[in-house]
Amino acid sequence: MTEEVKATCRVCGRAANATEFVLDPYFKKMACPMCIRDRNTKVKLEKDKVQAEESAEAIRNEEDLIIIEEDKEVEQAYEEKQEQVKEEMENAVKAQKLDNSRVKYICQKCKYEFVYNFDKGTPNNCPYCSEKVQNFVAE
Protein backbone atom coordinates (compact mmCIF):
# COMPACT_ATOMS: atom_id res chain seq x y z
CA MET A 1 0.00 0.00 0.00
CA THR A 2 1.14 3.44 -0.83
CA GLU A 3 0.75 5.96 1.85
CA GLU A 4 0.36 9.60 0.78
CA VAL A 5 2.86 12.13 1.96
CA LYS A 6 1.60 14.66 4.50
CA ALA A 7 2.89 18.20 4.51
CA THR A 8 2.38 21.12 6.88
CA CYS A 9 0.67 24.23 5.50
CA ARG A 10 2.84 27.32 5.92
CA VAL A 11 -0.24 29.57 6.12
CA CYS A 12 -2.25 27.88 8.86
CA GLY A 13 0.02 25.07 10.14
CA ARG A 14 -2.44 22.22 9.42
CA ALA A 15 -1.30 18.92 8.00
CA ALA A 16 -2.72 17.88 4.60
CA ASN A 17 -1.89 15.52 1.72
CA ALA A 18 0.91 16.97 -0.40
CA THR A 19 -1.11 16.41 -3.59
CA GLU A 20 -3.88 18.71 -2.34
CA PHE A 21 -1.68 21.79 -1.92
CA VAL A 22 -2.23 24.65 -4.41
CA LEU A 23 -0.07 27.64 -5.29
CA ASP A 24 -2.26 30.54 -4.17
CA PRO A 25 -1.73 34.03 -5.66
CA TYR A 26 -3.24 35.73 -2.58
CA PHE A 27 -0.90 34.08 -0.07
CA LYS A 28 1.93 33.85 -2.67
CA LYS A 29 2.85 30.35 -1.48
CA MET A 30 1.56 26.81 -1.42
CA ALA A 31 -1.62 26.63 0.69
CA CYS A 32 -3.76 23.74 1.87
CA PRO A 33 -7.37 23.39 0.63
CA MET A 34 -8.70 24.54 4.01
CA CYS A 35 -6.88 27.89 3.70
CA ILE A 36 -8.26 28.35 0.18
CA ARG A 37 -11.84 27.60 1.37
CA ASP A 38 -11.46 29.89 4.37
CA ARG A 39 -10.17 32.71 2.17
CA ASN A 40 -12.99 32.19 -0.34
CA THR A 41 -15.62 32.28 2.39
CA LYS A 42 -14.05 35.44 3.87
CA VAL A 43 -14.04 37.10 0.44
CA LYS A 44 -17.64 36.03 -0.09
CA LEU A 45 -18.65 37.38 3.33
CA GLU A 46 -16.90 40.68 2.61
CA LYS A 47 -18.68 40.96 -0.76
CA ASP A 48 -22.01 40.17 0.89
CA LYS A 49 -21.30 42.75 3.58
CA VAL A 50 -20.44 45.41 0.97
CA GLN A 51 -23.58 44.57 -1.03
CA ALA A 52 -25.70 44.73 2.13
CA GLU A 53 -24.23 48.16 2.97
CA GLU A 54 -24.85 49.39 -0.58
CA SER A 55 -28.44 48.15 -0.54
CA ALA A 56 -28.99 49.69 2.91
CA GLU A 57 -27.59 52.99 1.65
CA ALA A 58 -29.81 52.80 -1.45
CA ILE A 59 -32.83 52.16 0.79
CA ARG A 60 -31.86 55.13 2.99
CA ASN A 61 -31.54 57.33 -0.10
CA GLU A 62 -34.97 56.21 -1.32
CA GLU A 63 -36.45 56.89 2.13
CA ASP A 64 -34.83 60.34 2.13
CA LEU A 65 -36.34 61.04 -1.30
CA ILE A 66 -39.75 59.90 -0.07
CA ILE A 67 -39.43 62.11 3.02
CA ILE A 68 -38.39 65.06 0.84
CA GLU A 69 -41.39 64.49 -1.44
CA GLU A 70 -43.69 64.23 1.58
CA ASP A 71 -42.17 67.44 2.98
CA LYS A 72 -42.83 69.18 -0.32
CA GLU A 73 -46.44 67.97 -0.27
CA VAL A 74 -46.91 69.15 3.32
CA GLU A 75 -45.30 72.49 2.49
CA GLN A 76 -47.53 72.90 -0.56
CA ALA A 77 -50.64 72.09 1.49
CA TYR A 78 -49.52 74.62 4.12
CA GLU A 79 -48.99 77.32 1.50
CA GLU A 80 -52.42 76.62 -0.02
CA LYS A 81 -54.00 76.87 3.43
CA GLN A 82 -52.18 80.15 4.07
CA GLU A 83 -53.48 81.53 0.76
CA GLN A 84 -57.03 80.51 1.68
CA VAL A 85 -56.75 82.22 5.06
CA LYS A 86 -55.34 85.33 3.42
CA GLU A 87 -58.21 85.42 0.90
CA GLU A 88 -60.74 84.93 3.69
CA MET A 89 -59.19 87.80 5.62
CA GLU A 90 -59.35 90.04 2.55
CA ASN A 91 -62.96 89.06 1.86
CA ALA A 92 -64.00 89.18 5.53
CA VAL A 93 -66.27 91.90 6.79
CA LYS A 94 -64.29 94.68 8.43
CA ALA A 95 -65.49 96.32 11.62
CA GLN A 96 -64.13 99.35 13.45
CA LYS A 97 -63.02 98.61 17.00
CA LEU A 98 -64.53 100.94 19.64
CA ASP A 99 -63.07 99.38 22.80
CA ASN A 100 -62.01 95.92 24.06
CA SER A 101 -65.47 94.40 23.93
CA ARG A 102 -67.31 96.38 21.22
CA VAL A 103 -66.99 97.06 17.47
CA LYS A 104 -68.90 99.19 15.01
CA TYR A 105 -70.34 96.65 12.53
CA ILE A 106 -71.77 97.47 9.06
CA CYS A 107 -74.42 95.05 7.79
CA GLN A 108 -73.50 93.57 4.41
CA LYS A 109 -77.09 93.45 3.18
CA CYS A 110 -78.52 96.86 4.12
CA LYS A 111 -75.33 98.77 5.12
CA TYR A 112 -76.86 99.68 8.51
CA GLU A 113 -74.25 100.54 11.17
CA PHE A 114 -74.66 99.19 14.70
CA VAL A 115 -72.52 98.26 17.71
CA TYR A 116 -71.70 94.57 18.23
CA ASN A 117 -70.64 93.32 21.68
CA PHE A 118 -67.98 90.55 21.75
CA ASP A 119 -68.58 89.51 25.36
CA LYS A 120 -72.34 89.02 25.04
CA GLY A 121 -72.32 88.15 21.33
CA THR A 122 -75.22 90.53 20.75
CA PRO A 123 -76.95 91.38 18.60
CA ASN A 124 -76.92 88.12 16.59
CA ASN A 125 -78.80 89.76 13.71
CA CYS A 126 -78.90 93.17 12.12
CA PRO A 127 -81.54 95.26 13.98
CA TYR A 128 -82.73 96.76 10.69
CA CYS A 129 -82.98 93.82 8.23
CA SER A 130 -82.47 90.74 10.51
CA GLU A 131 -79.44 89.54 8.48
CA LYS A 132 -77.19 87.27 10.57
CA VAL A 133 -73.91 88.87 11.77
CA GLN A 134 -71.04 87.30 9.78
CA ASN A 135 -67.49 86.68 10.89
CA PHE A 136 -65.54 89.88 10.77
CA VAL A 137 -62.13 91.37 11.36
CA ALA A 138 -61.84 94.12 13.97
CA GLU A 139 -59.50 96.93 12.89
MODELLER restraints for C-alpha pairs under 7 A, 6 or more apart:
rsr = mdl.restraints
at = mdl.atoms
rsr.add(forms.Gaussian(group=physical.xy_distance, feature=features.Distance(at['CA:4:A'], at['CA:17:A']), mean=6.40, stdev=0.5))
rsr.add(forms.Gaussian(group=physical.xy_distance, feature=features.Distance(at['CA:5:A'], at['CA:17:A']), mean=5.84, stdev=0.5))
rsr.add(forms.Gaussian(group=physical.xy_distance, feature=features.Distance(at['CA:5:A'], at['CA:18:A']), mean=5.72, stdev=0.5))
rsr.add(forms.Gaussian(group=physical.xy_distance, feature=features.Distance(at['CA:6:A'], at['CA:15:A']), mean=6.23, stdev=0.5))
rsr.add(forms.Gaussian(group=physical.xy_distance, feature=features.Distance(at['CA:6:A'], at['CA:16:A']), mean=5.38, stdev=0.5))
rsr.add(forms.Gaussian(group=physical.xy_distance, feature=features.Distance(at['CA:6:A'], at['CA:17:A']), mean=4.54, stdev=0.5))
rsr.add(forms.Gaussian(group=physical.xy_distance, feature=features.Distance(at['CA:6:A'], at['CA:18:A']), mean=5.46, stdev=0.5))
rsr.add(forms.Gaussian(group=physical.xy_distance, feature=features.Distance(at['CA:7:A'], at['CA:15:A']), mean=5.50, stdev=0.5))
rsr.add(forms.Gaussian(group=physical.xy_distance, feature=features.Distance(at['CA:7:A'], at['CA:16:A']), mean=5.62, stdev=0.5))
rsr.add(forms.Gaussian(group=physical.xy_distance, feature=features.Distance(at['CA:7:A'], at['CA:17:A']), mean=6.15, stdev=0.5))
rsr.add(forms.Gaussian(group=physical.xy_distance, feature=features.Distance(at['CA:7:A'], at['CA:18:A']), mean=5.43, stdev=0.5))
rsr.add(forms.Gaussian(group=physical.xy_distance, feature=features.Distance(at['CA:8:A'], at['CA:14:A']), mean=5.56, stdev=0.5))
rsr.add(forms.Gaussian(group=physical.xy_distance, feature=features.Distance(at['CA:8:A'], at['CA:15:A']), mean=4.43, stdev=0.5))
rsr.add(forms.Gaussian(group=physical.xy_distance, feature=features.Distance(at['CA:8:A'], at['CA:16:A']), mean=6.46, stdev=0.5))
rsr.add(forms.Gaussian(group=physical.xy_distance, feature=features.Distance(at['CA:9:A'], at['CA:15:A']), mean=6.20, stdev=0.5))
rsr.add(forms.Gaussian(group=physical.xy_distance, feature=features.Distance(at['CA:9:A'], at['CA:31:A']), mean=5.84, stdev=0.5))
rsr.add(forms.Gaussian(group=physical.xy_distance, feature=features.Distance(at['CA:9:A'], at['CA:32:A']), mean=5.75, stdev=0.5))
rsr.add(forms.Gaussian(group=physical.xy_distance, feature=features.Distance(at['CA:10:A'], at['CA:31:A']), mean=6.90, stdev=0.5))
rsr.add(forms.Gaussian(group=physical.xy_distance, feature=features.Distance(at['CA:11:A'], at['CA:31:A']), mean=6.32, stdev=0.5))
rsr.add(forms.Gaussian(group=physical.xy_distance, feature=features.Distance(at['CA:12:A'], at['CA:35:A']), mean=6.93, stdev=0.5))
rsr.add(forms.Gaussian(group=physical.xy_distance, feature=features.Distance(at['CA:16:A'], at['CA:32:A']), mean=6.55, stdev=0.5))
rsr.add(forms.Gaussian(group=physical.xy_distance, feature=features.Distance(at['CA:20:A'], at['CA:32:A']), mean=6.56, stdev=0.5))
rsr.add(forms.Gaussian(group=physical.xy_distance, feature=features.Distance(at['CA:20:A'], at['CA:33:A']), mean=6.55, stdev=0.5))
rsr.add(forms.Gaussian(group=physical.xy_distance, feature=features.Distance(at['CA:21:A'], at['CA:30:A']), mean=5.99, stdev=0.5))
rsr.add(forms.Gaussian(group=physical.xy_distance, feature=features.Distance(at['CA:21:A'], at['CA:31:A']), mean=5.50, stdev=0.5))
rsr.add(forms.Gaussian(group=physical.xy_distance, feature=features.Distance(at['CA:21:A'], at['CA:32:A']), mean=4.74, stdev=0.5))
rsr.add(forms.Gaussian(group=physical.xy_distance, feature=features.Distance(at['CA:21:A'], at['CA:33:A']), mean=6.43, stdev=0.5))
rsr.add(forms.Gaussian(group=physical.xy_distance, feature=features.Distance(at['CA:22:A'], at['CA:30:A']), mean=5.28, stdev=0.5))
rsr.add(forms.Gaussian(group=physical.xy_distance, feature=features.Distance(at['CA:22:A'], at['CA:31:A']), mean=5.51, stdev=0.5))
rsr.add(forms.Gaussian(group=physical.xy_distance, feature=features.Distance(at['CA:22:A'], at['CA:32:A']), mean=6.53, stdev=0.5))
rsr.add(forms.Gaussian(group=physical.xy_distance, feature=features.Distance(at['CA:23:A'], at['CA:29:A']), mean=5.51, stdev=0.5))
rsr.add(forms.Gaussian(group=physical.xy_distance, feature=features.Distance(at['CA:23:A'], at['CA:30:A']), mean=4.27, stdev=0.5))
rsr.add(forms.Gaussian(group=physical.xy_distance, feature=features.Distance(at['CA:23:A'], at['CA:31:A']), mean=6.26, stdev=0.5))
rsr.add(forms.Gaussian(group=physical.xy_distance, feature=features.Distance(at['CA:24:A'], at['CA:30:A']), mean=6.00, stdev=0.5))
rsr.add(forms.Gaussian(group=physical.xy_distance, feature=features.Distance(at['CA:24:A'], at['CA:31:A']), mean=6.28, stdev=0.5))
rsr.add(forms.Gaussian(group=physical.xy_distance, feature=features.Distance(at['CA:92:A'], at['CA:135:A']), mean=6.87, stdev=0.5))
rsr.add(forms.Gaussian(group=physical.xy_distance, feature=features.Distance(at['CA:92:A'], at['CA:136:A']), mean=5.51, stdev=0.5))
rsr.add(forms.Gaussian(group=physical.xy_distance, feature=features.Distance(at['CA:92:A'], at['CA:137:A']), mean=6.50, stdev=0.5))
rsr.add(forms.Gaussian(group=physical.xy_distance, feature=features.Distance(at['CA:93:A'], at['CA:135:A']), mean=6.75, stdev=0.5))
rsr.add(forms.Gaussian(group=physical.xy_distance, feature=features.Distance(at['CA:93:A'], at['CA:136:A']), mean=4.52, stdev=0.5))
rsr.add(forms.Gaussian(group=physical.xy_distance, feature=features.Distance(at['CA:93:A'], at['CA:137:A']), mean=6.19, stdev=0.5))
rsr.add(forms.Gaussian(group=physical.xy_distance, feature=features.Distance(at['CA:94:A'], at['CA:136:A']), mean=5.48, stdev=0.5))
rsr.add(forms.Gaussian(group=physical.xy_distance, feature=features.Distance(at['CA:94:A'], at['CA:137:A']), mean=4.93, stdev=0.5))
rsr.add(forms.Gaussian(group=physical.xy_distance, feature=features.Distance(at['CA:94:A'], at['CA:138:A']), mean=6.09, stdev=0.5))
rsr.add(forms.Gaussian(group=physical.xy_distance, feature=features.Distance(at['CA:94:A'], at['CA:139:A']), mean=6.93, stdev=0.5))
rsr.add(forms.Gaussian(group=physical.xy_distance, feature=features.Distance(at['CA:95:A'], at['CA:103:A']), mean=6.08, stdev=0.5))
rsr.add(forms.Gaussian(group=physical.xy_distance, feature=features.Distance(at['CA:95:A'], at['CA:104:A']), mean=5.59, stdev=0.5))
rsr.add(forms.Gaussian(group=physical.xy_distance, feature=features.Distance(at['CA:95:A'], at['CA:105:A']), mean=4.94, stdev=0.5))
rsr.add(forms.Gaussian(group=physical.xy_distance, feature=features.Distance(at['CA:95:A'], at['CA:106:A']), mean=6.88, stdev=0.5))
rsr.add(forms.Gaussian(group=physical.xy_distance, feature=features.Distance(at['CA:95:A'], at['CA:136:A']), mean=6.49, stdev=0.5))
rsr.add(forms.Gaussian(group=physical.xy_distance, feature=features.Distance(at['CA:95:A'], at['CA:137:A']), mean=5.99, stdev=0.5))
rsr.add(forms.Gaussian(group=physical.xy_distance, feature=features.Distance(at['CA:95:A'], at['CA:138:A']), mean=4.87, stdev=0.5))
rsr.add(forms.Gaussian(group=physical.xy_distance, feature=features.Distance(at['CA:95:A'], at['CA:139:A']), mean=6.16, stdev=0.5))
rsr.add(forms.Gaussian(group=physical.xy_distance, feature=features.Distance(at['CA:96:A'], at['CA:103:A']), mean=5.44, stdev=0.5))
rsr.add(forms.Gaussian(group=physical.xy_distance, feature=features.Distance(at['CA:96:A'], at['CA:104:A']), mean=5.02, stdev=0.5))
rsr.add(forms.Gaussian(group=physical.xy_distance, feature=features.Distance(at['CA:96:A'], at['CA:105:A']), mean=6.83, stdev=0.5))
rsr.add(forms.Gaussian(group=physical.xy_distance, feature=features.Distance(at['CA:96:A'], at['CA:138:A']), mean=5.74, stdev=0.5))
rsr.add(forms.Gaussian(group=physical.xy_distance, feature=features.Distance(at['CA:96:A'], at['CA:139:A']), mean=5.26, stdev=0.5))
rsr.add(forms.Gaussian(group=physical.xy_distance, feature=features.Distance(at['CA:97:A'], at['CA:103:A']), mean=4.29, stdev=0.5))
rsr.add(forms.Gaussian(group=physical.xy_distance, feature=features.Distance(at['CA:97:A'], at['CA:104:A']), mean=6.24, stdev=0.5))
rsr.add(forms.Gaussian(group=physical.xy_distance, feature=features.Distance(at['CA:97:A'], at['CA:138:A']), mean=5.55, stdev=0.5))
rsr.add(forms.Gaussian(group=physical.xy_distance, feature=features.Distance(at['CA:97:A'], at['CA:139:A']), mean=5.67, stdev=0.5))
rsr.add(forms.Gaussian(group=physical.xy_distance, feature=features.Distance(at['CA:98:A'], at['CA:104:A']), mean=6.61, stdev=0.5))
rsr.add(forms.Gaussian(group=physical.xy_distance, feature=features.Distance(at['CA:101:A'], at['CA:117:A']), mean=5.73, stdev=0.5))
rsr.add(forms.Gaussian(group=physical.xy_distance, feature=features.Distance(at['CA:101:A'], at['CA:118:A']), mean=5.09, stdev=0.5))
rsr.add(forms.Gaussian(group=physical.xy_distance, feature=features.Distance(at['CA:101:A'], at['CA:119:A']), mean=5.97, stdev=0.5))
rsr.add(forms.Gaussian(group=physical.xy_distance, feature=features.Distance(at['CA:102:A'], at['CA:115:A']), mean=6.55, stdev=0.5))
rsr.add(forms.Gaussian(group=physical.xy_distance, feature=features.Distance(at['CA:102:A'], at['CA:116:A']), mean=5.61, stdev=0.5))
rsr.add(forms.Gaussian(group=physical.xy_distance, feature=features.Distance(at['CA:102:A'], at['CA:117:A']), mean=4.54, stdev=0.5))
rsr.add(forms.Gaussian(group=physical.xy_distance, feature=features.Distance(at['CA:102:A'], at['CA:118:A']), mean=5.89, stdev=0.5))
rsr.add(forms.Gaussian(group=physical.xy_distance, feature=features.Distance(at['CA:103:A'], at['CA:115:A']), mean=5.66, stdev=0.5))
rsr.add(forms.Gaussian(group=physical.xy_distance, feature=features.Distance(at['CA:103:A'], at['CA:116:A']), mean=5.38, stdev=0.5))
rsr.add(forms.Gaussian(group=physical.xy_distance, feature=features.Distance(at['CA:103:A'], at['CA:117:A']), mean=6.71, stdev=0.5))
rsr.add(forms.Gaussian(group=physical.xy_distance, feature=features.Distance(at['CA:103:A'], at['CA:138:A']), mean=6.90, stdev=0.5))
rsr.add(forms.Gaussian(group=physical.xy_distance, feature=features.Distance(at['CA:104:A'], at['CA:113:A']), mean=6.72, stdev=0.5))
rsr.add(forms.Gaussian(group=physical.xy_distance, feature=features.Distance(at['CA:104:A'], at['CA:114:A']), mean=5.76, stdev=0.5))
rsr.add(forms.Gaussian(group=physical.xy_distance, feature=features.Distance(at['CA:104:A'], at['CA:115:A']), mean=4.61, stdev=0.5))
rsr.add(forms.Gaussian(group=physical.xy_distance, feature=features.Distance(at['CA:104:A'], at['CA:116:A']), mean=6.29, stdev=0.5))
rsr.add(forms.Gaussian(group=physical.xy_distance, feature=features.Distance(at['CA:105:A'], at['CA:113:A']), mean=5.69, stdev=0.5))
rsr.add(forms.Gaussian(group=physical.xy_distance, feature=features.Distance(at['CA:105:A'], at['CA:114:A']), mean=5.47, stdev=0.5))
rsr.add(forms.Gaussian(group=physical.xy_distance, feature=features.Distance(at['CA:105:A'], at['CA:115:A']), mean=5.85, stdev=0.5))
rsr.add(forms.Gaussian(group=physical.xy_distance, feature=features.Distance(at['CA:105:A'], at['CA:116:A']), mean=6.22, stdev=0.5))
rsr.add(forms.Gaussian(group=physical.xy_distance, feature=features.Distance(at['CA:106:A'], at['CA:112:A']), mean=5.58, stdev=0.5))
rsr.add(forms.Gaussian(group=physical.xy_distance, feature=features.Distance(at['CA:106:A'], at['CA:113:A']), mean=4.48, stdev=0.5))
rsr.add(forms.Gaussian(group=physical.xy_distance, feature=features.Distance(at['CA:106:A'], at['CA:114:A']), mean=6.57, stdev=0.5))
rsr.add(forms.Gaussian(group=physical.xy_distance, feature=features.Distance(at['CA:107:A'], at['CA:113:A']), mean=6.44, stdev=0.5))
rsr.add(forms.Gaussian(group=physical.xy_distance, feature=features.Distance(at['CA:107:A'], at['CA:126:A']), mean=6.50, stdev=0.5))
rsr.add(forms.Gaussian(group=physical.xy_distance, feature=features.Distance(at['CA:109:A'], at['CA:131:A']), mean=6.99, stdev=0.5))
rsr.add(forms.Gaussian(group=physical.xy_distance, feature=features.Distance(at['CA:110:A'], at['CA:129:A']), mean=6.78, stdev=0.5))
rsr.add(forms.Gaussian(group=physical.xy_distance, feature=features.Distance(at['CA:112:A'], at['CA:128:A']), mean=6.91, stdev=0.5))
rsr.add(forms.Gaussian(group=physical.xy_distance, feature=features.Distance(at['CA:116:A'], at['CA:122:A']), mean=5.92, stdev=0.5))
rsr.add(forms.Gaussian(group=physical.xy_distance, feature=features.Distance(at['CA:116:A'], at['CA:123:A']), mean=6.15, stdev=0.5))
rsr.add(forms.Gaussian(group=physical.xy_distance, feature=features.Distance(at['CA:124:A'], at['CA:132:A']), mean=6.08, stdev=0.5))
rsr.add(forms.Gaussian(group=physical.xy_distance, feature=features.Distance(at['CA:124:A'], at['CA:133:A']), mean=5.73, stdev=0.5))
rsr.add(forms.Gaussian(group=physical.xy_distance, feature=features.Distance(at['CA:125:A'], at['CA:131:A']), mean=5.27, stdev=0.5))
rsr.add(forms.Gaussian(group=physical.xy_distance, feature=features.Distance(at['CA:125:A'], at['CA:132:A']), mean=4.31, stdev=0.5))
rsr.add(forms.Gaussian(group=physical.xy_distance, feature=features.Distance(at['CA:125:A'], at['CA:133:A']), mean=5.34, stdev=0.5))
rsr.add(forms.Gaussian(group=physical.xy_distance, feature=features.Distance(at['CA:126:A'], at['CA:132:A']), mean=6.33, stdev=0.5))
rsr.add(forms.Gaussian(group=physical.xy_distance, feature=features.Distance(at['CA:126:A'], at['CA:133:A']), mean=6.60, stdev=0.5))
